[in-house]
Amino acid sequence: MNNYIIKVENLGKQYRILHNQGEHYTALRDVVARKAAASFRWIVEQSTKRKMQSAKSPVALGDSKFKNGAGRSALSSALGAPPGGEDFWALRNVSFEVKQGEVMGIIGRNGAGKSTLLKILTRITEPTEGRARIRGRVASLLEVDTGFHLELTGRENIFVNGAILGMTRAEIAKKFDEIVAFAEIEKFLDTPVKRYSSGMYVRLAFAVAAHLEPDILLVDEVLAVGDAEFQKKCLGKMSEVAEGGRTVVFVSHNMNAIEELCGRVLLLEHGKLVCESRRVGEIVRRYLFGSGTDGASAVWVNSDNSFQNSWFFPERMYLCDASGRPIAAVQRKVDHIFVQIDGVVKKANSSLCVGIAVFAENGSLLFWSYHNDQREQWWPQMGVGKRSIRVALPAKLLNEGTYRIELIASLHFQQWLCKPEANAPSIQLHIQGGLSESPFWRAKRPGWLGPTLEWHEV
């Protein structure tokens, strides 16, 4: 007997992207006008159709004015058709099953369709095609303010949110103290939640969703709002929920959390399910570095003119030697390795920061480095125009393995231009061999780093 609790079959969600540069928003009057035009269009079409049928003339039925909808197109144009656009599939042909008690992760780049999938599972939006079957009560944490009323207090929102999840008042009251203790909001329990910080908000939202014993818990990247201690607490709670026989579906960019928590993972790319497996580590590495190292790229070129902004436009990032000559992605630990970034500074801004973030195979962040980390008199010049900056990776630092180097850029504490672990472009570096000059150590040592340190007798 199939014991699935979620079954998704050929699921698809299509949106219409409008391309009308002159119209920046749609007012209520525009909606009313379009509805009226659509109704009038339908009446005219039906009247015309009846006249044509009553005439019983083959010539009239094949008249070029109405053949293949040409007449309707002309009428739509006369009445003022909605602005042009294109169809966009956020999800397409996605199928999978989740069994009761399973903890499943969903990973993928921004725009891969992860949040759209969860919104369909929670019935926030309807699919365009296919279907999703769910057995049991669902609790979701997709956005910070989902299911909360800003004017109500924390106490009142616990009962309201619990009722939305299908809990009785007695069931909510039984779990009330646990929810408050987990959220750590005792002092602010009778304060309207509109006065809560984002951290307080998400703590309360997660506490309600996790403690009211849903059959299925759906969690999006919203946990990133909380601090590190709270995230650790949430992961522990989700593990507890799973051990209790309930199902967890977890969307995250935190690969450490995915590997720690999930027994199975789905990888989405451009709205399609490209692979799923219980070998979580392998799927995580495919997501981070591609399907293998043979096609690894030591060069990123902004061929599609992404990352347009008013301050810094990145054109290229690549691995190179000290003179700027490009090198391959596979290098030895003892080699001198540099990363060069080419771009255009469009507008001078003293808060502009351009740099790199280096990640290990499992997605762990090893370090960030910005062009202005050192003393100001040594900063590379970043005036308006084409600029190239280069940084040396610390010699003999990285252990044997595969690393992801992301190009990051921001206006300090103001705005991300290329955000790490989100939309930042990346290249790959593979360290092989050259691990130690000692005859005792030739194999890879434990840990992500393998620095060669100097020891002295004192």
C-alpha positions as CSV (number, residue, x, y, z in Angstrom):
1,M,0.0,0.0,0.0
2,N,1.3,3.4,-1.0
3,N,1.8,5.5,2.2
4,Y,2.5,8.8,0.6
5,I,1.3,11.9,2.4
6,I,2.1,14.3,-0.5
7,K,1.8,13.3,-4.2
8,V,2.6,15.8,-6.9
9,E,1.8,14.8,-10.5
10,N,2.9,16.9,-13.6
11,L,2.5,20.1,-11.6
12,G,2.9,23.3,-13.5
13,K,2.3,27.0,-12.8
14,Q,2.2,29.6,-15.5
15,Y,2.3,33.4,-15.1
16,R,1.7,36.2,-17.7
17,I,4.5,38.7,-17.8
18,L,3.3,42.0,-19.1
19,H,5.5,44.3,-21.3
20,N,3.9,47.7,-21.2
21,Q,6.5,50.3,-20.4
22,G,4.0,53.2,-20.2
23,E,1.9,51.6,-17.5
24,H,3.6,51.3,-14.1
25,Y,0.6,50.0,-12.1
26,T,-3.0,48.8,-12.5
27,A,-5.6,50.9,-10.8
28,L,-9.1,49.6,-9.8
29,R,-10.6,51.7,-12.6
30,D,-8.4,49.9,-15.2
31,V,-9.6,46.5,-13.9
32,V,-13.3,47.6,-14.1
33,A,-12.8,49.0,-17.6
34,R,-11.1,45.8,-18.9
35,K,-13.9,43.7,-17.4
36,A,-16.5,45.8,-19.0
37,A,-14.7,45.7,-22.3
38,A,-14.4,41.9,-22.1
39,S,-18.2,41.6,-21.4
40,F,-19.0,43.9,-24.3
41,R,-16.6,41.9,-26.6
42,W,-18.3,38.7,-25.6
43,I,-21.8,40.2,-26.4
44,V,-20.7,41.4,-29.8
45,E,-19.0,38.1,-30.7
46,Q,-22.1,36.1,-29.7
47,S,-24.4,38.5,-31.7
48,T,-22.1,38.2,-34.7
49,K,-22.0,34.4,-34.4
50,R,-25.8,34.1,-34.3
51,K,-26.2,36.3,-37.4
52,M,-23.7,34.2,-39.2
53,Q,-25.4,31.0,-38.2
54,S,-28.9,32.3,-39.2
55,A,-27.6,33.2,-42.7
56,K,-26.5,29.6,-43.2
57,S,-24.0,30.8,-45.8
58,P,-20.7,28.8,-46.3
59,V,-19.1,32.0,-47.5
60,A,-20.0,33.9,-44.4
61,L,-18.6,31.1,-42.1
62,G,-15.4,31.2,-44.0
63,D,-15.2,34.9,-44.2
64,S,-11.6,36.1,-43.8
65,K,-12.7,38.8,-41.2
66,F,-13.6,36.0,-38.7
67,K,-11.4,33.2,-39.8
68,N,-8.9,32.0,-37.1
69,G,-10.0,34.7,-34.7
70,A,-8.9,37.6,-36.9
71,G,-12.2,39.4,-36.3
72,R,-11.8,38.9,-32.6
73,S,-8.3,40.3,-32.7
74,A,-9.5,43.4,-34.6
75,L,-12.3,43.9,-32.0
76,S,-9.9,43.4,-29.1
77,S,-7.7,46.1,-30.6
78,A,-10.6,48.5,-31.0
79,L,-11.7,48.0,-27.4
80,G,-8.2,48.4,-26.0
81,A,-6.7,45.0,-25.3
82,P,-4.6,44.4,-22.2
83,P,-0.9,45.2,-22.7
84,G,1.3,42.6,-24.5
85,G,3.4,40.1,-22.7
86,E,4.7,36.6,-22.6
87,D,3.9,33.4,-20.8
88,F,6.4,32.3,-18.1
89,W,6.4,28.8,-16.5
90,A,7.5,29.1,-12.9
91,L,7.0,25.3,-12.6
92,R,6.6,22.7,-15.3
93,N,6.1,18.9,-15.3
94,V,7.1,18.5,-11.6
95,S,6.3,15.1,-10.1
96,F,7.3,13.5,-6.8
97,E,6.0,11.8,-3.7
98,V,6.7,12.3,0.0
99,K,6.1,9.6,2.5
100,Q,4.8,10.1,6.0
101,G,7.6,10.9,8.5
102,E,10.0,11.9,5.7
103,V,12.2,15.1,5.9
104,M,12.6,16.4,2.3
105,G,14.7,19.3,1.2
106,I,14.1,21.4,-1.9
107,I,17.1,23.3,-3.2
108,G,17.8,25.5,-6.3
109,R,18.9,29.0,-7.3
110,N,16.6,32.0,-6.9
111,G,13.8,31.7,-9.4
112,A,14.0,27.9,-9.6
113,G,10.4,27.6,-8.5
114,K,10.9,26.5,-4.9
115,S,8.6,29.0,-3.2
116,T,6.0,28.6,-6.0
117,L,5.9,24.9,-5.3
118,L,5.3,25.5,-1.6
119,K,2.6,28.0,-2.2
120,I,0.7,25.4,-4.4
121,L,1.1,22.8,-1.6
122,T,-0.4,25.2,0.9
123,R,-3.2,26.2,-1.5
124,I,-2.2,29.8,-1.5
125,T,-2.1,29.6,-5.3
126,E,-3.6,27.2,-7.8
127,P,-1.6,25.2,-10.4
128,T,-2.1,25.9,-14.1
129,E,-1.8,22.2,-14.8
130,G,-1.3,18.9,-12.9
131,R,-2.3,18.3,-9.3
132,A,-1.0,17.9,-5.8
133,R,-2.7,15.5,-3.3
134,I,-2.1,16.1,0.4
135,R,-3.3,13.9,3.2
136,G,-3.4,15.5,6.6
137,R,-3.2,18.9,8.3
138,V,-0.6,21.3,6.9
139,A,1.2,24.1,8.8
140,S,3.4,26.4,6.8
141,L,5.9,29.1,7.4
142,L,6.5,30.8,4.0
143,E,6.6,34.5,4.8
144,V,7.1,36.2,8.1
145,D,3.6,37.6,8.4
146,T,1.7,34.6,7.0
147,G,-1.5,34.1,9.0
148,F,-0.9,37.0,11.5
149,H,-2.9,40.1,12.1
150,L,-0.8,43.1,12.8
151,E,-3.3,44.8,15.2
152,L,-3.7,41.7,17.4
153,T,-1.3,40.8,20.2
154,G,1.0,37.9,20.3
155,R,-1.4,36.0,22.6
156,E,-4.4,36.6,20.3
157,N,-2.4,35.7,17.1
158,I,-1.4,32.3,18.6
159,F,-5.1,31.4,18.9
160,V,-6.0,32.9,15.5
161,N,-3.1,31.2,13.7
162,G,-3.9,27.9,15.5
163,A,-7.5,28.1,14.4
164,I,-6.4,28.7,10.8
165,L,-4.4,25.5,11.1
166,G,-7.5,23.7,12.2
167,M,-6.8,23.3,15.9
168,T,-9.4,23.6,18.6
169,R,-9.1,26.2,21.3
170,A,-8.4,23.4,23.8
171,E,-5.6,22.0,21.7
172,I,-4.0,25.5,21.3
173,A,-4.3,26.2,25.1
174,K,-2.5,22.9,25.8
175,K,0.5,23.9,23.7
176,F,0.3,27.7,24.6
177,D,3.1,27.7,27.3
178,E,5.4,25.7,25.1
179,I,4.9,28.1,22.2
180,V,5.6,31.2,24.3
181,A,8.7,29.7,25.9
182,F,10.1,28.6,22.5
183,A,9.5,32.0,20.9
184,E,11.0,33.8,23.9
185,I,8.4,36.7,23.8
186,E,6.9,36.4,27.3
187,K,7.4,40.1,28.0
188,F,5.7,41.1,24.8
189,L,2.9,38.6,24.7
190,D,0.2,41.2,25.1
191,T,1.8,43.7,22.7
192,P,0.4,44.1,19.1
193,V,2.7,42.2,16.7
194,K,3.0,45.2,14.5
195,R,5.5,46.5,17.1
196,Y,7.6,43.3,17.0
197,S,11.0,43.2,15.3
198,S,11.4,40.8,12.4
199,G,13.3,38.4,14.7
200,M,10.5,38.3,17.3
201,Y,7.9,37.9,14.5
202,V,9.6,34.9,12.9
203,R,10.2,33.3,16.3
204,L,6.5,33.4,17.2
205,A,5.4,32.3,13.7
206,F,7.7,29.3,13.7
207,A,6.8,28.4,17.3
208,V,3.1,28.3,16.4
209,A,3.6,26.3,13.2
210,A,5.9,23.7,14.8
211,H,4.1,23.2,18.1
212,L,0.5,22.7,17.0
213,E,1.2,19.2,15.8
214,P,0.5,19.4,12.0
215,D,0.8,16.3,9.9
216,I,3.0,18.3,7.4
217,L,5.3,21.2,8.2
218,L,6.3,23.3,5.2
219,V,9.2,25.8,5.9
220,D,10.6,28.3,3.4
221,E,13.9,30.3,3.7
222,V,12.1,32.6,6.3
223,L,14.3,31.1,9.0
224,A,17.2,33.2,7.6
225,V,15.6,36.1,9.5
226,G,16.4,34.7,12.9
227,D,19.8,34.8,14.6
228,A,22.2,31.8,14.6
229,E,21.1,30.5,18.0
230,F,17.4,30.6,16.9
231,Q,18.1,28.9,13.6
232,K,19.9,26.1,15.5
233,K,16.9,25.8,17.8
234,C,14.5,25.6,14.8
235,L,16.5,22.9,13.1
236,G,16.4,20.9,16.4
237,K,12.6,21.4,16.5
238,M,12.2,20.2,13.0
239,S,14.2,17.1,13.7
240,E,11.9,16.5,16.7
241,V,8.9,17.0,14.5
242,A,10.2,14.4,12.0
243,E,11.1,11.9,14.8
244,G,7.5,12.2,15.9
245,G,6.4,10.7,12.6
246,R,5.3,13.9,11.0
247,T,6.5,15.2,7.6
248,V,8.8,18.2,6.9
249,V,9.4,19.9,3.6
250,F,12.2,22.3,3.9
251,V,13.4,25.0,1.4
252,S,16.7,26.6,2.1
253,H,19.9,28.0,0.7
254,N,21.8,26.8,3.8
255,M,23.4,23.6,2.5
256,N,24.7,22.7,6.0
257,A,21.1,22.7,7.3
258,I,19.9,20.6,4.3
259,E,22.5,18.0,4.8
260,E,22.0,17.9,8.6
261,L,18.2,17.7,8.5
262,C,17.1,16.1,5.3
263,G,17.0,12.4,4.3
264,R,16.1,13.3,0.7
265,V,16.5,16.3,-1.5
266,L,15.0,17.6,-4.7
267,L,16.9,20.0,-7.0
268,L,14.9,22.4,-9.1
269,E,16.3,24.4,-12.1
270,H,14.3,26.9,-14.0
271,G,11.0,25.5,-12.8
272,K,11.9,21.8,-13.6
273,L,12.8,18.9,-11.3
274,V,16.3,17.9,-12.6
275,C,17.1,15.3,-9.9
276,E,16.1,13.8,-6.6
277,S,18.0,11.4,-4.3
278,R,18.6,10.2,-0.8
279,R,22.3,10.8,-1.5
280,V,21.9,14.4,-0.2
281,G,25.6,15.2,-0.3
282,E,25.8,14.4,-4.0
283,I,22.9,16.5,-4.9
284,V,24.2,19.4,-2.8
285,R,27.5,19.2,-4.6
286,R,25.8,19.1,-8.0
287,Y,23.8,22.2,-7.0
288,L,26.9,24.1,-5.8
289,F,29.4,23.0,-8.4
290,G,27.5,21.5,-11.3
291,S,27.2,17.8,-12.3
292,G,31.0,17.3,-12.2
293,T,34.4,18.8,-12.2
294,D,35.2,18.1,-15.9
295,G,33.2,21.1,-17.0
296,A,34.3,23.3,-14.2
297,S,34.7,26.9,-15.2
298,A,37.5,29.1,-13.9
299,V,36.0,32.1,-15.8
300,W,32.6,33.9,-15.5
301,V,31.6,36.3,-18.2
302,N,28.5,38.5,-17.9
303,S,27.3,37.5,-21.4
304,D,23.6,38.3,-20.7
305,N,24.3,41.7,-19.1
306,S,22.9,40.7,-15.7
307,F,23.4,42.8,-12.5
308,Q,22.5,46.1,-14.1
309,N,22.6,48.9,-11.5
310,S,23.6,52.5,-11.2
311,W,27.0,52.0,-9.5
312,F,29.0,48.9,-10.5
313,F,28.5,46.6,-13.5
314,P,30.6,43.4,-13.3
315,E,31.9,42.1,-16.7
316,R,34.1,39.2,-15.8
317,M,35.7,37.2,-13.0
318,Y,38.4,34.6,-13.5
319,L,41.4,32.7,-12.0
320,C,44.7,34.0,-13.1
321,D,48.4,34.1,-12.3
322,A,50.3,37.1,-11.0
323,S,50.5,38.7,-14.4
324,G,46.8,38.3,-15.1
325,R,47.0,35.4,-17.5
326,P,44.0,33.1,-17.1
327,I,44.7,29.7,-15.5
328,A,42.7,26.4,-15.3
329,A,40.2,25.6,-12.5
330,V,42.4,22.7,-11.3
331,Q,45.5,23.9,-9.3
332,R,48.0,22.6,-6.7
333,K,48.0,23.9,-3.2
334,V,51.5,25.3,-3.7
335,D,50.6,27.3,-6.8
336,H,50.1,31.1,-6.7
337,I,46.4,31.7,-7.4
338,F,44.8,35.0,-8.1
339,V,41.2,36.1,-8.7
340,Q,40.6,39.0,-11.1
341,I,37.4,41.0,-11.4
342,D,36.8,43.3,-14.4
343,G,33.9,45.7,-14.5
344,V,32.7,49.3,-15.0
345,V,32.1,51.8,-12.2
346,K,29.2,53.8,-13.5
347,K,28.9,56.3,-10.6
348,A,31.5,57.0,-7.9
349,N,30.4,56.0,-4.4
350,S,32.7,55.8,-1.4
351,S,30.6,52.9,0.1
352,L,31.1,50.7,-2.9
353,C,32.6,47.3,-1.9
354,V,33.7,44.7,-4.5
355,G,35.1,41.4,-3.5
356,I,34.9,37.6,-3.3
357,A,33.3,35.0,-1.0
358,V,34.9,31.5,-0.9
359,F,32.8,28.4,-0.1
360,A,33.7,24.8,0.6
361,E,32.2,21.8,-1.1
362,N,29.3,21.5,1.4
363,G,28.4,25.2,1.1
364,S,30.2,26.4,4.2
365,L,31.4,29.9,4.0
366,L,35.2,30.0,4.5
367,F,35.8,33.8,4.2
368,W,34.8,37.0,2.5
369,S,37.3,39.6,1.2
370,Y,36.6,43.1,-0.1
371,H,38.8,45.4,-2.1
372,N,38.7,48.0,0.7
373,D,39.5,45.7,3.7
374,Q,43.0,47.2,4.1
375,R,44.2,50.7,4.9
376,E,42.5,53.4,2.8
377,Q,45.7,54.6,1.2
378,W,46.2,51.1,-0.3
379,W,42.7,50.7,-1.7
380,P,42.5,50.0,-5.5
381,Q,41.2,53.0,-7.4
382,M,37.5,52.6,-8.1
383,G,36.7,55.8,-10.0
384,V,34.2,56.1,-12.8
385,G,35.1,53.9,-15.8
386,K,36.5,50.5,-16.6
387,R,38.3,48.9,-13.6
388,S,40.2,45.7,-12.9
389,I,41.1,44.5,-9.5
390,R,43.0,41.4,-8.5
391,V,43.4,39.5,-5.2
392,A,45.8,36.7,-4.2
393,L,44.4,33.7,-2.4
394,P,46.5,32.9,0.6
395,A,49.3,30.6,-0.4
396,K,49.3,27.0,1.0
397,L,46.0,27.7,2.8
398,L,43.3,25.5,1.1
399,N,43.1,21.8,1.6
400,E,42.6,19.4,-1.3
401,G,39.0,19.7,-2.6
402,T,36.6,21.8,-4.6
403,Y,35.8,25.4,-3.8
404,R,33.2,28.0,-5.1
405,I,34.3,31.6,-5.4
406,E,31.5,34.1,-5.7
407,L,31.8,37.7,-6.9
408,I,30.1,39.9,-4.3
409,A,29.4,43.6,-4.5
410,S,27.4,46.0,-2.4
411,L,27.0,49.6,-1.1
412,H,28.1,49.1,2.4
413,F,25.1,48.5,4.7
414,Q,22.8,49.9,2.0
415,Q,22.2,47.7,-0.9
416,W,23.4,44.4,-2.4
417,L,24.5,44.5,-6.0
418,C,25.7,40.8,-6.2
419,K,24.5,39.0,-3.1
420,P,26.4,36.0,-1.8
421,E,24.6,32.6,-1.7
422,A,21.7,34.2,-3.6
423,N,22.4,35.7,-7.1
424,A,26.2,36.1,-7.0
425,P,28.0,34.8,-10.1
426,S,30.7,32.2,-9.3
427,I,33.7,30.3,-10.6
428,Q,35.3,27.1,-9.3
429,L,38.7,26.1,-8.0
430,H,39.9,22.6,-7.5
431,I,42.9,22.0,-5.3
432,Q,44.7,18.7,-6.0
433,G,48.0,17.6,-4.6
434,G,50.8,19.7,-3.2
435,L,49.4,19.2,0.3
436,S,52.7,19.2,2.3
437,E,56.4,19.5,1.9
438,S,56.8,16.9,4.7
439,P,57.6,13.3,3.8
440,F,55.0,12.2,6.5
441,W,51.9,13.9,5.0
442,R,51.0,13.3,1.4
443,A,47.2,12.6,1.7
444,K,44.4,15.1,2.3
445,R,44.2,16.1,6.0
446,P,40.8,16.5,7.8
447,G,39.2,19.9,7.6
448,W,38.5,22.4,4.8
449,L,41.8,24.3,5.3
450,G,45.2,22.8,5.3
451,P,47.6,25.7,6.0
452,T,51.4,25.2,6.1
453,L,52.4,26.9,9.3
454,E,55.9,27.7,10.4
455,W,57.1,26.1,13.7
456,H,60.1,27.3,15.7
457,E,62.0,26.1,18.7
458,V,61.9,28.6,21.6
